[in-house]
Amino acid sequence: MTVRQLGFFICAGLLLALPAQAPAGDTLVLNTGVRAPYTQPDRSGFLDRLVAEVFRRIGVKAEVHVYEASERAMQNANSGIDDGIAMRIKGLEAQYPNLIRVPEKVIDNDFVAYSRKHDFPTRDWNALAPYHVAHIIGWKVFENRLGERKDVTRVRDAEQLFELLRQDRSDVVLYERWQGLWWARETGLEARVLEPPLASQEMFIYLNRKHAGLVEPAASALSSMKKDGTYKRIFNDTLTPLAGKR
């Protein structure tokens, strides 16, 4: 083997060893099925701002695209049509092997009860037993715990869910904390969040494996945002006002 050939193979090996990066000038697309207040049409939602800043810190432009169907979003991320997912629970890679989880969590999603006329502690699921309850079809966190109950109403979307509460056709509705507070504010519904959360799940960013080289840098960037106050500032700008306090 000549010196020139040896040099070629060494260079090729080094290139293969380099971590995958987003092509220069391209925008990473992370999808989600979650809407306000996590995403907004003008990209001012919590996830919009968080994702943009995480990847800006590692030299990559990124934005969140919203899908009506969450299953389609996950399939597109897994196949590489999109570059990843903005916010999903741990363990998604077991079903979608081309997705790699960014190990620094985005947020804890609290699944809570809302009521207009009742105020009681929700320390466990048994606390809901005396009340008529409603939730959205397909939310496994609720279906898995209430599936055997006959006095549970299941609806298509959040609009229907909170309309049941407005019309006193349900004592309690179940939803995610911040999305529920947003709906209550937007519709002028006086509904209280019952505490503590019935369930809470850590949520994470996922990247398609073609961007494996961005996983650890993204985790470090998100961690640094939490340490330098940027994360808290985004949280306070986009979510905290919904709870009526700063």
C-alpha positions in Angstrom: 0.0 0.0 0.0 1.4 3.4 -1.0 1.6 6.3 1.4 -1.1 8.1 -0.7 -3.5 5.1 -0.3 -2.8 4.8 3.4 -3.6 8.5 3.8 -6.9 8.0 1.9 -8.0 5.2 4.2 -7.1 7.1 7.3 -9.1 10.2 6.2 -12.1 8.0 5.2 -12.0 6.3 8.6 -11.9 9.7 10.4 -14.9 10.9 8.4 -16.9 7.9 9.3 -16.1 8.3 12.9 -17.4 11.9 13.0 -20.8 12.4 14.7 -23.8 13.1 12.5 -24.6 16.7 12.2 -27.4 18.7 10.6 -26.5 19.8 7.0 -25.3 23.4 6.9 -28.1 25.8 6.3 -30.9 23.2 7.0 -33.5 23.5 9.7 -34.2 20.5 12.0 -37.9 19.7 12.2 -39.0 18.3 15.5 -42.7 17.3 15.5 -45.4 17.1 18.1 -49.1 16.6 18.5 -49.3 19.1 21.4 -50.8 22.6 20.9 -51.1 25.6 23.1 -49.5 26.6 25.3 -46.7 24.3 24.3 -46.8 25.4 20.7 -48.3 28.5 19.1 -48.8 29.6 15.5 -46.3 32.4 15.9 -43.8 30.0 17.5 -44.0 31.7 20.9 -45.1 28.6 22.9 -43.0 26.8 25.5 -41.8 24.1 23.2 -41.3 26.5 20.3 -38.9 28.7 22.3 -37.2 25.8 24.2 -36.3 23.8 21.1 -35.1 26.8 19.1 -32.8 27.8 22.0 -31.5 24.3 22.7 -30.3 23.8 19.2 -29.2 27.4 18.6 -26.7 26.8 21.4 -25.1 24.0 19.4 -25.1 25.9 16.1 -28.3 24.3 14.6 -31.5 26.0 13.6 -34.6 24.0 14.7 -38.3 24.4 14.9 -41.4 22.5 16.0 -44.1 21.4 13.6 -47.5 20.3 14.9 -49.4 17.2 13.6 -53.0 16.5 14.2 -52.3 12.8 14.6 -49.5 11.9 17.1 -49.0 8.4 15.6 -48.2 10.0 12.2 -45.7 12.3 14.0 -43.9 9.4 15.6 -43.8 7.4 12.4 -42.4 10.4 10.4 -39.7 10.9 13.0 -38.8 7.3 13.1 -38.5 7.1 9.3 -36.5 10.2 9.0 -39.1 12.3 7.2 -38.9 14.6 10.2 -35.7 15.0 12.3 -37.2 14.1 15.7 -39.9 14.6 18.3 -40.1 17.7 20.5 -41.7 16.1 23.6 -42.6 12.5 24.4 -42.4 10.1 27.3 -39.3 7.9 28.1 -39.1 4.5 26.4 -40.4 5.5 22.9 -37.3 3.9 21.3 -38.5 0.5 22.2 -41.3 0.8 19.6 -39.5 3.2 17.3 -35.9 2.0 17.1 -34.6 4.8 14.9 -35.3 7.4 17.6 -32.7 8.3 20.2 -33.7 10.1 23.4 -32.0 13.3 24.5 -31.4 12.3 28.1 -32.0 15.7 29.7 -35.8 16.0 30.4 -37.9 18.8 28.9 -40.5 19.0 31.5 -42.7 16.9 33.9 -46.2 16.5 32.4 -48.8 16.6 35.2 -52.1 14.8 34.6 -54.6 16.4 36.8 -58.3 16.7 37.5 -60.3 19.9 36.9 -63.6 20.8 38.5 -66.0 23.8 38.8 -68.0 22.9 41.9 -65.8 20.4 43.8 -62.6 20.8 45.7 -60.9 17.7 47.1 -57.4 16.2 47.3 -56.5 13.8 44.5 -53.9 11.8 46.3 -54.9 8.7 44.3 -57.3 7.5 41.7 -59.8 6.3 44.3 -60.5 10.0 45.1 -62.5 10.2 41.8 -64.8 7.3 42.8 -67.8 9.5 44.0 -67.8 11.7 40.9 -68.7 11.5 37.2 -65.5 11.8 35.2 -64.6 12.7 31.6 -61.5 12.5 29.6 -60.3 12.4 25.9 -60.4 9.2 24.0 -56.9 7.6 23.6 -55.3 9.1 26.7 -53.8 5.9 28.1 -52.8 7.4 31.4 -56.5 7.8 32.1 -57.9 4.8 30.2 -55.6 2.4 32.0 -56.9 3.5 35.4 -60.6 4.2 34.7 -61.3 1.6 31.9 -63.6 -0.5 34.1 -65.8 2.4 35.3 -69.2 2.7 33.7 -69.7 6.4 34.7 -66.9 7.8 32.6 -67.6 10.0 29.5 -65.0 9.9 26.7 -64.9 12.7 24.2 -63.0 13.5 21.1 -61.0 16.7 22.1 -60.4 19.3 24.7 -63.1 21.6 23.4 -65.7 18.9 24.1 -64.1 18.0 27.4 -64.3 21.5 28.9 -67.8 22.1 27.4 -69.0 19.1 29.5 -67.6 20.9 32.6 -69.2 24.2 31.6 -72.6 22.5 31.2 -72.2 20.5 34.5 -72.5 17.3 32.6 -69.4 16.0 34.3 -68.2 16.7 37.9 -64.6 16.4 37.0 -62.5 16.3 33.7 -59.0 14.9 33.4 -56.3 16.6 31.3 -52.7 17.8 31.3 -52.0 20.7 33.6 -50.9 23.5 31.3 -53.1 22.6 28.3 -56.1 22.5 30.6 -55.3 25.9 32.2 -54.9 27.4 28.7 -58.3 26.0 27.7 -60.0 27.3 30.8 -58.5 30.8 30.3 -59.4 30.9 26.6 -63.0 29.9 27.2 -63.5 31.9 30.3 -64.3 28.8 32.3 -63.8 29.1 36.1 -62.3 25.7 36.8 -59.8 24.8 39.5 -57.0 22.3 39.3 -57.3 19.6 41.9 -54.0 18.7 43.6 -51.8 16.7 43.7 -51.4 15.4 40.2 -53.0 12.0 39.6 -49.9 11.1 37.5 -46.7 12.7 36.3 -44.4 11.7 33.5 -41.0 13.0 32.5 -41.0 14.3 28.9 -38.0 14.2 26.5 -36.8 15.3 23.1 -36.0 12.5 20.6 -33.8 12.7 17.5 -33.7 10.4 14.5 -30.5 8.3 14.6 -29.1 10.2 11.6 -28.6 13.0 14.1 -27.0 10.9 16.8 -24.1 13.3 17.0 -26.5 16.0 18.3 -27.9 14.0 21.2 -25.3 14.7 23.8 -24.7 18.3 22.7 -28.5 19.0 22.9 -28.6 17.4 26.4 -25.7 19.6 27.5 -27.4 22.7 26.1 -30.7 22.0 27.8 -28.9 21.4 31.1 -27.0 24.7 30.8 -30.3 26.5 30.1 -31.6 25.2 33.4 -28.4 26.4 35.2 -28.2 29.9 33.7 -31.9 30.8 34.2 -32.9 30.6 30.5 -35.2 27.6 31.0 -37.0 29.3 34.0 -37.4 32.5 31.9 -39.1 30.6 29.1 -41.2 28.6 31.5 -42.3 31.8 33.3 -43.1 33.6 30.1 -45.2 30.9 28.6 -46.7 28.6 31.3 -46.6 30.3 34.7 -49.1 33.1 33.9 -51.7 30.4 33.2 -51.6 29.5 36.9 -52.3 33.2 37.8 -49.0 33.8 39.5 -45.4 34.7 38.8 
